[in-house]
Amino acid sequence: MNVWKEFERLLPGQQRQVVEVVTINSQNRTSTCKTISGNTFVAQGVSVPAGKRAFVVAGRIDSEAPNVPTYEITV
């Protein structure tokens, strides 16, 4: 039994963040995204059109997110 591997299984996976895609830059295949709190950043990928919500994992657009109300809670 590898204790370290057992510990790693307890850790959460990569965090998924819901953002709004603001603009798409097709030249370098990146998208400018805005978080719920209003911060902007650049993510890799152009699969979600501007104006839509997307899931971002590890700085890369994963897929389109459903358009449902979202809330940010700090624990």
LOTIGU-316066 format. One line per 5 residues: number of its first residue (from 1); their letters; for each residue x, y, z of N, C-alpha, C, CB. Coordinates in nm, 3 decimals. Last residue first. Glycine has a CB too. Example, Ala and Ser with C-alpha at 12.3 -4.5 7.8 and 13.67 -1.06 7.14 Angstrom:
% residues 2
2> SA> 1.285:-0.225:0.708:1.367:-0.106:0.714:1.290:0.003:0.787:1.408:-0.060:0.572  1.319:-0.569:0.780:1.230:-0.450:0.780:1.320:-0.330:0.780:1.131:-0.447:0.905;
END
This chain:
% residues 75
75> VTIEY> -1.569:3.041:0.195:-1.577:2.959:0.316:-1.454:2.978:0.398:-1.595:2.810:0.282  -1.760:3.241:-0.011:-1.628:3.223:0.049:-1.644:3.149:0.180:-1.558:3.359:0.071  -1.941:3.192:-0.302:-1.944:3.182:-0.156:-1.802:3.160:-0.107:-2.037:3.066:-0.110  -2.114:3.320:-0.569:-1.980:3.295:-0.517:-1.986:3.299:-0.366:-1.877:3.399:-0.572  -2.357:3.179:-0.786:-2.324:3.258:-0.668:-2.184:3.221:-0.624:-2.426:3.236:-0.553;
70> TPVNP> -2.559:3.186:-1.083:-2.444:3.136:-1.006:-2.414:3.233:-0.893:-2.319:3.119:-1.097  -2.837:3.082:-1.279:-2.780:3.174:-1.179:-2.663:3.109:-1.104:-2.890:3.219:-1.079  -2.737:2.943:-1.597:-2.819:2.939:-1.477:-2.759:3.037:-1.376:-2.827:2.794:-1.417  -2.656:2.839:-1.873:-2.688:2.975:-1.832:-2.789:2.971:-1.718:-2.745:3.057:-1.952  -2.393:2.595:-1.857:-2.533:2.632:-1.871:-2.558:2.772:-1.818:-2.623:2.531:-1.798;
65> AESDI> -2.082:2.637:-2.032:-2.155:2.619:-1.907:-2.301:2.658:-1.928:-2.092:2.702:-1.792  -1.882:2.467:-2.269:-1.981:2.571:-2.242:-2.056:2.536:-2.114:-2.080:2.588:-2.362  -1.554:2.358:-2.155:-1.679:2.343:-2.229:-1.772:2.459:-2.196:-1.747:2.207:-2.195  -1.289:2.446:-2.093:-1.323:2.305:-2.099:-1.448:2.283:-2.184:-1.345:2.249:-1.957  -1.025:2.660:-2.145:-1.171:2.647:-2.158:-1.203:2.500:-2.181:-1.226:2.735:-2.275;
60> RGAVV> -0.766:2.664:-1.904:-0.810:2.622:-2.037:-0.962:2.609:-2.038:-0.742:2.488:-2.079  -0.676:2.696:-1.645:-0.644:2.799:-1.744:-0.686:2.767:-1.886:-0.500:2.824:-1.742  -0.780:2.472:-1.507:-0.635:2.488:-1.522:-0.600:2.586:-1.635:-0.569:2.352:-1.549  -1.083:2.506:-1.661:-1.007:2.417:-1.574:-0.859:2.435:-1.607:-1.051:2.267:-1.592  -1.383:2.673:-1.699:-1.239:2.682:-1.718:-1.172:2.593:-1.614:-1.189:2.831:-1.707;
55> FARKG> -1.688:2.673:-1.868:-1.613:2.612:-1.759:-1.465:2.624:-1.794:-1.655:2.462:-1.735  -1.865:2.971:-1.970:-1.779:2.855:-1.996:-1.723:2.801:-1.866:-1.666:2.892:-2.092  -2.130:3.159:-2.125:-2.056:3.112:-2.006:-1.977:2.987:-2.042:-2.153:3.084:-1.887  -2.112:3.400:-2.396:-2.161:3.277:-2.333:-2.078:3.246:-2.209:-2.155:3.158:-2.433  -1.981:3.614:-2.504:-2.114:3.638:-2.449:-2.174:3.516:-2.381:-2.205:3.684:-2.556;
50> APVSV> -1.814:3.435:-2.762:-1.821:3.552:-2.674:-1.965:3.575:-2.631:-1.765:3.679:-2.746  -1.833:3.070:-2.767:-1.844:3.204:-2.826:-1.851:3.315:-2.721:-1.967:3.210:-2.915  -1.590:2.829:-2.697:-1.715:2.891:-2.649:-1.723:3.033:-2.704:-1.722:2.891:-2.492  -1.343:2.753:-2.795:-1.459:2.669:-2.828:-1.592:2.726:-2.783:-1.441:2.535:-2.767  -1.087:2.847:-2.772:-1.185:2.934:-2.837:-1.315:2.859:-2.869:-1.125:2.993:-2.966;
45> GQAVF> -0.802:2.847:-2.550:-0.918:2.786:-2.613:-1.017:2.887:-2.667:-0.987:2.697:-2.516  -0.678:2.964:-2.239:-0.651:2.895:-2.365:-0.781:2.836:-2.418:-0.545:2.783:-2.345  -0.768:3.284:-2.105:-0.768:3.137:-2.098:-0.737:3.081:-2.236:-0.904:3.083:-2.045  -0.696:3.573:-1.926:-0.691:3.508:-2.058:-0.681:3.358:-2.037:-0.572:3.561:-2.143  -0.922:3.757:-1.713:-0.798:3.685:-1.739:-0.809:3.620:-1.877:-0.770:3.578:-1.629;
40> TNGSI> -1.081:3.981:-1.482:-1.063:3.927:-1.616:-0.927:3.857:-1.626:-1.074:4.040:-1.722  -1.321:3.995:-1.217:-1.181:3.990:-1.262:-1.174:3.931:-1.402:-1.096:3.907:-1.164  -1.584:3.976:-1.129:-1.549:4.086:-1.219:-1.404:4.088:-1.264:-1.579:4.213:-1.155  -1.678:3.759:-0.989:-1.639:3.877:-0.910:-1.591:3.993:-0.997:-1.530:3.839:-0.813  -1.710:3.576:-1.193:-1.830:3.627:-1.127:-1.798:3.754:-1.049:-1.889:3.521:-1.034;
35> TKCTS> -1.467:3.664:-1.448:-1.520:3.583:-1.339:-1.645:3.647:-1.281:-1.413:3.563:-1.228  -1.425:3.670:-1.794:-1.456:3.748:-1.675:-1.519:3.657:-1.571:-1.550:3.867:-1.709  -1.171:3.618:-2.046:-1.283:3.572:-1.965:-1.300:3.662:-1.843:-1.263:3.427:-1.921  -1.056:3.600:-2.369:-1.058:3.683:-2.249:-1.185:3.649:-2.174:-1.050:3.836:-2.283  -0.904:3.319:-2.518:-1.027:3.394:-2.492:-1.008:3.477:-2.366:-1.149:3.298:-2.477;
30> TRNQS> -0.690:3.208:-2.789:-0.719:3.237:-2.649:-0.850:3.314:-2.640:-0.603:3.317:-2.584  -0.557:3.165:-3.039:-0.650:3.067:-2.983:-0.668:3.082:-2.832:-0.602:2.928:-3.014  -0.423:3.363:-3.167:-0.344:3.281:-3.076:-0.430:3.182:-2.998:-0.267:3.370:-2.978  -0.633:3.440:-3.345:-0.494:3.433:-3.391:-0.409:3.347:-3.299:-0.434:3.573:-3.400  -0.876:3.463:-3.216:-0.854:3.343:-3.295:-0.710:3.330:-3.344:-0.947:3.341:-3.413;
25> NITVV> -0.975:3.563:-2.928:-0.862:3.598:-3.015:-0.825:3.473:-3.093:-0.739:3.653:-2.932  -1.282:3.675:-2.805:-1.205:3.561:-2.856:-1.096:3.614:-2.947:-1.297:3.460:-2.933  -1.417:3.815:-2.500:-1.370:3.824:-2.638:-1.292:3.699:-2.675:-1.282:3.950:-2.658  -1.558:3.700:-2.277:-1.577:3.839:-2.319:-1.538:3.856:-2.465:-1.495:3.935:-2.230  -1.725:3.443:-2.128:-1.628:3.471:-2.233:-1.658:3.611:-2.287:-1.633:3.362:-2.348;
20> EVVQR> -1.757:3.416:-1.784:-1.821:3.465:-1.906:-1.711:3.494:-2.006:-1.909:3.593:-1.879  -1.706:3.111:-1.592:-1.671:3.246:-1.635:-1.760:3.286:-1.753:-1.521:3.255:-1.674  -1.659:2.887:-1.334:-1.755:2.936:-1.433:-1.722:3.080:-1.464:-1.903:2.921:-1.381  -1.402:2.650:-1.283:-1.452:2.785:-1.260:-1.549:2.822:-1.371:-1.336:2.887:-1.252  -1.283:2.374:-1.110:-1.356:2.419:-1.228:-1.420:2.553:-1.194:-1.465:2.313:-1.272;
15> QQGPL> -0.973:2.249:-0.995:-1.090:2.334:-0.971:-1.151:2.378:-1.103:-1.051:2.456:-0.886  -0.877:1.911:-1.007:-0.857:2.046:-1.054:-0.986:2.125:-1.038:-0.809:2.048:-1.201  -0.982:1.730:-0.711:-0.923:1.741:-0.844:-0.904:1.887:-0.882:-1.012:1.671:-0.948  -0.891:1.715:-0.362:-0.984:1.746:-0.471:-0.910:1.755:-0.604:-1.059:1.877:-0.443  -0.738:1.430:-0.202:-0.733:1.570:-0.245:-0.833:1.594:-0.357:-0.592:1.608:-0.291;
10> LREFE> -0.744:1.159:-0.170:-0.830:1.239:-0.083:-0.838:1.385:-0.127:-0.781:1.232:0.060  -0.548:1.064:-0.336:-0.688:1.035:-0.372:-0.786:1.115:-0.287:-0.716:0.887:-0.357  -0.318:1.131:-0.196:-0.352:1.206:-0.317:-0.497:1.183:-0.359:-0.259:1.168:-0.431  -0.320:0.928:0.002:-0.339:1.068:0.039:-0.382:1.151:-0.081:-0.210:1.126:0.100  -0.262:0.705:-0.156:-0.389:0.710:-0.082:-0.421:0.853:-0.040:-0.382:0.620:0.042;
5> KWVNM> -0.007:0.776:-0.239:-0.113:0.763:-0.338:-0.251:0.767:-0.272:-0.097:0.632:-0.418  0.126:0.761:0.011:0.118:0.889:-0.062:0.007:0.885:-0.166:0.253:0.920:-0.130  0.112:0.490:0.080:0.041:0.589:0.162:0.025:0.721:0.087:0.116:0.612:0.294  0.065:0.212:-0.096:0.140:0.337:-0.106:0.061:0.446:-0.035:0.167:0.375:-0.257  0.085:-0.118:0.000:0.000:0.000:0.000:0.089:0.124:0.000:-0.096:0.000:0.123;
END
